[in-house]
């Protein structure tokens, strides 16, 4: 993989010989520099110096897209800034300490069909057909619900479609499955809409995970129970009815289940 800093320094100090061109795989331009090197005017050195400055000030994504295309997969192209996703099989940038993955074991999937659906989703994404892209990604997800890249792409698409809740759900799922590039979540252009939501601050503070709902206290949902008329014999049936009523108030029995159990006791 070609390094931007190395290429820039080679261009500045050895640009007259075209060494940076050979390093970047531009052999033809490298030989052209060698030809101009023998001219009386230092044209080759000047061009090399200028090109070195341009390389060092170039955006990292733009440099990698031009000189390391095999390591990147284009996700969006247009008048907006181009976004790219690292191929997970290639080198990753240093990230925060990886968490222990709790992802389930993947089952074999129809790879050809899934890749076709992913490609179709990406094509529609490029054409700004976000709703169409969502449908294709969802079909691909049906074949492999544990595909991290599809969850991330869905999150980006839902964000661009201004559906923040669904975007956060898929980001949460991606992180659950092992996604650890949190810097990408905080900087990805397509996730800008999600990041301005109030819920994102809580999502980030929770380690880029959605908070799981906690059982509410029984007192918040219970109503005052009707006072029972005093009975002389404290019938066991009445005690059973009270227990069933408590279970219903706690949400452990539905109205239908409560009625069924009550009829059994009364009969």
Secondary structure, DSSP 8 states (H G I E B T S, - for coil): ---HHHHHHHHHHHGGGTHHHHHTT-HHHHHHHHHHHTSSS-HHHHHHHHHHHHHHTS-HHHHHHHH-GGGEEEEE-SSS--EEEE-TTS-----S--------------HHHHHHHHHHHHHHHHTT-HHHHHHHHHHHHHH-TT-HHHHHHHHHHHHHTT-HHHHHHHHHHHHHTT---HHHHHH-GGGHHHHTSHHHHHHHHTTS---------HHHH----------SS--HHHHHHHHHHHHHHTTSS-HHHHHHHHHHHH-
